[in-house]
């Protein structure tokens, strides 16, 4: 840039002001440098935070929230809330969305002019050539200051296409937050009811173990009375030992389930949790939803499909950005400059102009950039088809999984009742001396298996409801599972 001289006092004052501004900036920004998360003197001029919030209605950004455990037993809704606040997956999705919001703000900043200030002060010693071409050895002082404004006026739509691309990417990031949130909710549901089922399995195993222990006592007493044989006692003891081993295995599974739930909601695996789970309803409403209607609903509501579509549209806009890189651009520039040099008249002037930049040859970089953008667009189009097919698959599997779970609940209710009655009859017959130990042990094994089948059926029903709600795209909270047993 050309420079213009000013008088020494004015140039010195300008240099002092520039130095003072730099020093003040370093001082006032020290807290921001000390705290990398500080927003001090970094205003959200384009309200990108509000833009992200509008795209995530019903969801809560966990940054800055207190994610403490509630007092008392943990309900499913509370477990979900804690997970959405503390789970690393949801927090990472929110951080990525905030990053994309900042990228959109940066893209929109290109619509505004940029202003830059420069200043310098130098002293030349020894023999040198002055501005008049004479060789001198007297010291020479030079002071320069300039203020420059640059504003891109037209670039064949590149700036606007970049804004559009980043806006669509923000849409995709917001939908990804929704998708990750729903997946997190399902994980909590599975882990929560996994704990409920595992604890119930331990109780059932201990009950079966106690029944086999009673068998040992009965057969031992009958043997002493000459009614039962040693074989009866050994069979009863073998069944008891097997039940004891099963209890140990179920207890391990319960501990693993508790650890998975704690980690799933963002706590250490050894965090002790006491649950307050609602029992499975005695009567499960009939599941009569039409699969075609559910697939249509999922296509409209699934956030991962919406994110894929937004990414495809963003890739389409990126093609325009790549093409604009090889086309001319028009910009406005203006500046104010001043210069003071010993022995030379001062300079102090302003300059404005319209500049046209025409890329002539870039080593084929632009051409390959366009090809890259087009390939990315094609890839994103394939991804949309892939996600759309996955949506139909998820709904199909979840639909029949819940239908099967409903039927399993009804079947196991009858199975448990019948198996328990059979066990009581076999026990009474054996004690009366008209039954065999094999019949008793078989009936007890069937009753124990029926109890475990019932627990598995209840777990399958709870998780199948969550899977269907996720497949339909409305599991961002626990309400669909808590308030409406008959999904959808």
C-alpha positions in Angstrom: 0.0 0.0 0.0 1.1 3.6 -0.6 2.0 5.7 2.4 1.7 9.3 3.1 3.8 11.3 5.6 2.5 13.2 8.5 4.2 15.6 10.9 6.4 13.9 13.5 4.1 14.6 16.4 1.0 13.2 14.7 2.9 10.1 13.5 4.3 9.5 17.0 0.8 9.9 18.5 -0.6 7.4 16.0 2.2 4.9 16.9 1.6 5.4 20.6 -2.2 4.9 20.1 -1.6 1.6 18.1 0.9 0.4 20.7 -1.5 1.3 23.5 -4.4 -0.5 21.8 -2.3 -3.6 21.4 -1.2 -3.5 25.0 -4.8 -2.9 26.2 -6.0 -5.8 24.0 -3.4 -8.1 25.5 -4.4 -7.1 29.1 -8.2 -7.3 28.7 -7.9 -10.6 26.8 -5.8 -12.2 29.5 -8.8 -13.9 31.2 -9.9 -15.3 27.8 -6.5 -16.7 27.2 -6.4 -18.1 30.7 -9.8 -19.7 30.3 -10.2 -21.3 26.9 -14.0 -21.5 27.3 -14.4 -17.8 28.0 -16.4 -15.7 25.5 -15.0 -12.4 26.8 -15.0 -9.9 23.9 -16.2 -12.6 21.5 -19.8 -11.5 20.9 -22.3 -13.7 19.0 -23.1 -11.0 16.5 -25.1 -13.2 14.2 -27.0 -14.9 17.1 -25.8 -18.4 16.2 -26.6 -19.6 19.6 -30.2 -18.7 19.1 -30.2 -20.3 15.6 -29.0 -23.6 17.2 -31.6 -23.4 19.9 -34.4 -22.9 17.3 -33.2 -26.1 15.6 -33.2 -28.2 18.8 -36.6 -27.4 20.3 -37.4 -29.7 23.2 -33.7 -30.5 23.7 -31.4 -29.0 26.3 -27.7 -28.2 25.8 -25.9 -29.7 28.8 -23.1 -27.2 28.8 -23.0 -25.4 32.2 -25.8 -27.5 33.7 -25.7 -29.1 37.2 -26.1 -32.9 36.5 -26.3 -34.1 40.1 -28.1 -37.3 41.0 -31.5 -36.8 42.6 -32.1 -37.9 46.2 -33.9 -41.2 46.7 -34.5 -44.1 44.3 -33.9 -43.4 40.6 -36.9 -43.3 38.3 -36.5 -44.0 34.6 -37.2 -40.4 33.7 -34.5 -39.1 36.1 -32.0 -41.6 34.7 -32.7 -40.3 31.2 -32.3 -36.7 32.3 -29.0 -37.4 33.9 -27.7 -39.3 30.9 -28.7 -36.5 28.5 -26.8 -34.1 30.8 -23.7 -36.3 31.5 -23.3 -38.9 28.8 -20.2 -38.2 26.7 -22.0 -39.1 23.4 -24.7 -36.4 23.9 -22.2 -33.9 25.1 -20.0 -34.5 22.0 -23.0 -34.1 19.7 -23.8 -30.8 21.3 -20.2 -29.6 21.0 -20.2 -30.5 17.3 -23.4 -28.6 16.8 -22.0 -25.5 18.6 -18.9 -25.9 16.4 -21.0 -25.9 13.2 -23.0 -22.9 14.5 -19.7 -21.0 14.8 -18.7 -22.1 11.3 -22.0 -20.7 10.0 -21.3 -17.4 11.8 -17.8 -17.4 10.2 -19.4 -17.9 6.8 -21.8 -15.0 7.3 -19.0 -12.8 8.4 -17.8 -12.8 4.8 -20.7 -10.5 3.9 -19.2 -7.7 6.0 -16.1 -5.7 5.3 -12.9 -6.3 7.1 -10.8 -3.5 8.7 -7.2 -3.8 9.6 -4.8 -1.3 11.1 -1.0 -1.3 10.9 1.7 0.8 12.4 5.5 0.8 12.6 8.4 2.9 13.8 12.0 2.4 12.6 15.4 4.0 12.9 18.1 3.6 10.3 21.9 3.9 11.3 25.1 4.1 9.3 25.6 4.9 5.6 22.4 4.4 3.6 20.6 5.9 0.6 17.9 8.3 1.5 14.7 8.9 -0.5 16.5 11.5 -2.7 19.1 9.0 -3.8 22.0 10.5 -1.8 24.3 8.5 0.4 24.1 9.8 4.0 25.3 8.5 7.4 22.9 10.5 9.6 20.3 8.5 11.5 16.9 8.4 9.9 13.5 7.9 11.7 10.5 6.5 9.8 7.0 6.2 11.2 4.1 4.7 9.3 0.4 4.1 10.2 -2.4 2.8 8.0 -6.0 1.8 8.3 -7.5 -0.4 5.5 -11.0 -1.5 4.7 -11.7 -4.5 2.3 -15.2 -5.6 1.2 -16.0 -8.3 -1.3 -18.9 -7.1 -3.4 -19.4 -10.0 -5.8 -17.8 -13.5 -6.3 -20.4 -15.3 -8.5 -22.4 -16.6 -5.5 -19.5 -18.3 -3.7 -20.1 -16.5 -0.4 -23.8 -17.1 -0.4 -23.4 -20.7 -1.4 -20.9 -21.2 1.4 -23.4 -19.6 3.9 -26.2 -21.9 2.5 -23.9 -25.0 2.8 -23.0 -24.1 6.4 -26.6 -23.4 7.3 -27.6 -26.8 6.0 -24.7 -28.4 7.9 -26.1 -26.7 11.1 -29.4 -28.3 10.3 -27.7 -31.6 10.0 -25.8 -31.1 13.2 -29.0 -30.2 15.1 -30.7 -33.4 13.7 -27.6 -35.4 14.8 -28.0 -34.0 18.3 -31.6 -35.2 18.2 -30.6 -38.6 16.8 -27.8 -39.1 19.4 -30.2 -38.0 22.1 -32.7 -40.6 21.1 -30.1 -43.3 20.9 -28.9 -42.3 24.4 -32.4 -42.6 25.8 -32.8 -46.1 24.3 -29.5 -47.1 25.8 -30.6 -45.9 29.2 -33.9 -47.7 28.8 -32.1 -50.9 28.0 -29.6 -50.6 30.8 -32.3 -49.5 33.3 -34.6 -52.4 32.7 -31.5 -54.6 32.3 -30.8 -53.9 36.0 -34.4 -54.5 36.9 -34.4 -57.8 35.1 -31.0 -58.8 36.5 -32.0 -58.0 40.1 -35.3 -60.0 39.5 -33.3 -62.9 38.1 -31.2 -63.0 41.2 -34.3 -63.0 43.4 -35.8 -65.8 41.3 -32.5 -67.8 41.4 -32.3 -67.5 45.2 -35.9 -68.6 45.4 -35.2 -71.7 43.3 -32.1 -72.4 45.4 -34.1 -72.2 48.6 -36.6 -74.7 47.1 -33.8 -77.1 46.2 -32.3 -76.7 49.7 -35.7 -77.7 51.1 -35.6 -80.7 48.8 -32.3 -81.8 50.4 -33.8 -81.4 53.9 -36.9 -83.4 52.9 -35.0 -86.2 51.2 -32.6 -86.5 54.0 -35.4 -86.8 56.6 -37.2 -89.3 54.4 -34.0 -91.4 54.0 -33.5 -91.5 57.7 -37.1 -92.7 58.0 -36.4 -95.4 55.4 -38.8 -93.9 52.9 -36.3 -92.3 50.4 -33.1 -93.7 49.0 -29.6 -92.4 49.0 -30.1 -91.7 45.3 -32.9 -89.3 46.1 -30.6 -87.4 48.5 -27.8 -87.2 46.0 -30.1 -86.0 43.2 -31.5 -83.3 45.5 -28.0 -82.2 46.5 -26.9 -82.1 42.9 -29.9 -79.9 42.0 -29.1 -77.6 44.9 -25.5 -77.3 43.9 -26.5 -76.4 40.4 -29.0 -73.8 41.7 -26.2 -72.3 43.9 -23.9 -72.0 40.9 -26.7 -70.4 38.9 -27.3 -67.9 41.7 -23.6 -66.9 41.6 -23.8 -66.4 37.8 -27.0 -64.3 38.1 -25.4 -62.2 40.8 -22.4 -61.5 38.5 -24.8 -60.5 35.7 -26.6 -58.2 38.0 -23.4 -56.4 39.0 -22.4 -56.0 35.4 -25.9 -54.6 34.6 -25.5 -52.0 37.4 -22.1 -51.0 36.1 -23.5 -50.6 32.6 -26.3 -48.4 33.8 -24.0 -46.2 35.8 -21.6 -45.7 32.9 -24.5 -45.2 30.5 -25.8 -42.2 32.4 -22.3 -40.7 32.7 -21.3 -42.0 36.2 -18.5 -44.2 37.4 -19.2 -47.9 37.1 -19.0 -48.3 40.9 -21.7 -45.7 41.6 -24.4 -47.3 43.7 -27.9 -46.8 42.3 -31.2 -47.8 43.7 -34.0 -47.9 41.2 -37.7 -47.1 41.4 -39.0 -49.0 38.4 -42.7 -49.2 37.5 -44.0 -52.8 37.1 -45.2 -54.1 33.8 -49.0 -53.6 33.5 -51.1 -56.7 34.3 -53.0 -56.1 31.0 -51.1 -55.0 28.0 -53.2 -53.2 25.4 -53.5 -54.9 22.0 -50.9 -53.7 19.4 -52.9 -52.7 16.4 -50.9 -50.1 14.5 -50.4 -50.5 10.8 -46.8 -51.0 9.6 -47.3 -48.8 6.6 -48.5 -45.9 8.7 -45.5 -46.3 11.1 -43.0 -46.3 8.2 -44.6 -43.1 6.9 -44.4 -41.5 10.4 -40.7 -42.6 10.8 -39.8 -41.1 7.4 -41.2 -37.8 8.5 -39.7 -37.8 12.0 -36.4 -39.7 12.0 -33.6 -37.1 12.8 -30.9 -39.2 11.2 -32.7 -39.2 7.9 -33.3 -35.4 8.2 -29.6 -35.0 9.0 -28.6 -37.1 5.9 -30.9 -35.0 3.7 -29.4 -31.7 5.0 -25.9 -33.0 4.5 -26.8 -33.9 0.9 -28.2 -30.4 0.3 -25.1 -28.9 1.9 -22.9 -30.9 -0.5 -25.0 -29.6 -3.4 -24.3 -26.0 -2.3 -20.6 -26.8 -1.8 -20.4 -27.6 -5.6 -21.3 -23.9 -6.3 -18.7 -22.8 -3.8 -16.0 -24.9 -5.5 -17.0 -23.5 -8.9 -17.0 -19.9 -7.7 -13.3 -20.3 -6.6 -12.3 -20.3 -10.3 -14.4 -17.2 -11.3 -13.6 -13.5 -10.9 -14.4 -11.6 -7.7 -15.0 -7.9 -7.2 -14.1 -6.1 -4.0 -14.0 -2.6 -2.6 -10.9 -1.3 -0.8 -10.4 1.9 1.1 -7.6 3.1 3.4 -6.1 6.0 5.3 -2.3 6.2 5.5 0.3 8.4 7.1 4.1 8.4 7.0 6.8 10.5 8.6 10.4 10.1 7.6 13.4 12.3 8.7 14.3 14.8 5.9 11.2 13.9 3.8 7.9 15.7 3.5 5.2 14.1 5.5 2.5 12.0 3.8 -1.1 11.8 4.9 -3.7 10.6 2.4 -6.8 8.4 1.7 -7.4 5.9 -1.1 -10.4 4.0 -2.4 -10.8 1.7 -5.3 -12.7 -1.2 -6.9 -10.6 -4.3 -7.5 -11.3 -7.1 -9.8 -9.5 -10.4 -9.3 -9.5 -12.9 -12.2 -8.1 -16.4 -11.6 -6.3 -17.3 -14.8 -4.4 -20.5 -14.0 -4.4 -22.3 -10.6 -2.7 -25.5 -11.7 -6.1 -27.2 -12.2 -6.8 -26.9 -8.5 -10.3 -25.4 -9.1 -11.2 -28.2 -11.5 -10.3 -30.9 -9.1 -12.0 -29.0 -6.3 -15.2 -29.1 -8.3 -14.7 -32.8 -9.0 -14.2 -33.4 -5.3 -17.4 -31.5 -4.4 -19.3 -33.4 -7.0 -18.1 -36.7 -5.6 -19.0 -35.7 -2.1 -22.5 -34.8 -3.4 -22.9 -38.2 -5.0 -21.7 -39.9 -1.7 -24.2 -37.9 0.3 -27.0 -38.9 -2.0 -26.1 -42.6 -1.6 -26.1 -42.0 2.2 -29.6 -40.6 2.1 -30.8 -43.8 0.3 -28.9 -45.9 2.8 -30.4 -44.2 5.8 -33.9 -44.3 4.3 -33.7 -48.0 3.8 -32.3 -48.4 7.4 -35.4 -46.5 8.7 -37.7 -49.0 7.1 -35.7 -51.9 8.4 -35.7 -50.4 12.0 -39.5 -49.9 11.9 -40.1 -53.4 10.5 -37.9 -55.1 13.1 -39.2 -53.0 16.0 -42.8 -53.5 15.0 -42.6 -57.3 15.1 -40.3 -57.3 18.1 -43.0 -55.4 20.1 -45.7 -57.6 18.7 -43.7 -60.7 19.8 -43.0 -59.2 23.2 -46.7 -58.6 23.8 -47.4 -62.3 23.0 -44.5 -63.4 25.2 -46.0 -61.5 28.1 -49.3 -63.3 27.8 -47.7 -66.7 27.3 -45.3 -66.4 30.2 -48.0 -65.3 32.5 -49.8 -68.6 31.9 -46.5 -70.5 31.9 -45.5 -69.2 35.4 -49.0 -70.0 36.8 -49.0 -73.5 35.5 -45.4 -74.3 36.4 -45.9 -73.1 40.0 -49.0 -75.2 40.4 -47.1 -78.2 39.0 -44.2 -77.7 41.4 -46.6 -77.5 44.4 -48.4 -80.7 43.3 -45.1 -82.6 42.7 -43.8 -81.5 46.2 -47.0 -82.6 47.9 -46.9 -86.0 46.1 -43.3 -86.6 47.0 -43.8 -85.7 50.6 -46.8 -88.1 50.7 -44.6 -90.8 49.3 -46.6 -91.2 46.0 -44.2 -89.2 43.8 -40.5 -89.5 42.7 -37.6 -87.2 43.3 -37.1 -87.0 39.6 -40.7 -85.7 39.1 -40.2 -83.1 41.8 -36.9 -81.9 40.5 -38.2 -81.7 37.0 -41.2 -79.6 38.2 -39.0 -77.3 40.2 -36.6 -76.8 37.3 -39.6 -76.0 35.1 -40.9 -73.5 37.6 -37.5 -71.8 37.9 -37.2 -71.6 34.1 -40.7 -70.2 33.8 -39.8 -67.4 36.3 -36.7 -66.5 34.4 -38.7 -66.6 31.1 -41.2 -64.2 32.6 -38.3 -61.8 33.6 -36.9 -62.0 30.1 -40.3 -61.4 28.6 -40.8 -58.2 30.7 -37.3 -57.0 29.7 -38.0 -57.7 26.1 -41.3 -55.8 26.3 -39.8 -52.7 27.9 -36.9 -52.6 25.4 -39.1 -53.3 22.4 -41.2 -50.3 23.2 -38.1 -48.2 23.4 -36.8 -49.6 20.1 -40.1 -48.8 18.3 -40.2 -45.3 19.7 -36.6 -44.8 18.5 -37.4 -46.3 15.1 -40.3 -43.8 14.8 -38.1 -40.9 15.8 -39.8 -39.7 19.0 -37.7 -41.0 21.9 -36.0 -37.7 22.9 -37.4 -38.1 26.4 -38.8 -41.0 28.4 -42.4 -39.7 28.2 -43.5 -42.1 25.4 -42.5 -45.0 27.6 -43.8 -43.7 30.9 -47.1 -42.2 29.9 -48.3 -44.5 27.1 -47.8 -48.3 27.6 -49.4 -49.0 24.2 -47.0 -47.7 21.6 -47.1 -46.1 19.2 
